[in-house]
């Protein structure tokens, strides 16, 4: 659990360091290249955030008589609130960096990257659990 928290904070620090840079070191190869970069950079954040929520949420809620559909809804709600929070913080930070600007489409790309990372985590978790079930 502590490892997951440290991983999220470390990766967030890396993202904030990168967003603190003045601009891209090269001219873009195609329009909206930065959106692709945002998606790629936020994909691991989504993976880490989904793993963190999985480790604390399901283990702490298992005794609360909630149906699995309610758990899923709460899990996705907390995940997207966390992803939105991180992307708004990043874009707000970029607003104050000289040579950078905050864009709504960058924030949307961050959220898409987080959602993609969450999808990959859920697939990874599903296959990992299937592998455990086959061994028993």
C-alpha positions, 0 to 999 in steps of 0.5 A, a space after each residue: 500500500 505504501 509503495 502504491 502511494 509513493 509511486 503515485 506521488 513520485 509519478 505526479 512529481 515527474 509530471 509536474 516537473 515536465 509541465 514546468 518546462 517552458 515548451 517542447 524542445 522541437 517543432 511538432 511533427 503534426 498538429 495536436 502532437 502534444 495531446 498524444 504526449 499527454 495521453 501517453 504520459 498520463 497512461 501510467 498515472 491511470 494504471 497507478 491510480 487504478 491499482 491504488 484504488 483497487 488495493 484500498 477500496 475493495 479491501 475496505 468495502 468488502 465488509 459493508 454489504 455493498 453489491 458488486 455493481 455499487 462497488 464498481 460505480 463507486 470505484 469508477 466515480 472515485 477514479 474519474 474524480 481523481 483523474 479530473 483532479 490531477 489533470 486540473 491541477 496540472 493544467 492550472 500549474 501550466 497556466 502560471 509557467 511562462 511559455 506554457 498555456 492551459 488548454 481544455 483539450 490538454 485536460 481532456 487528453 490527460 483524462 483519456 490517458 488516465 482512463 486508458 491506464 485504468 482499462 489496462 490495469 483492470 485487464 491486467 488484474 483480470 488476467 492475473 486473477 484468472 491465472 490464480 484461479 487456474 492454479 487452484 
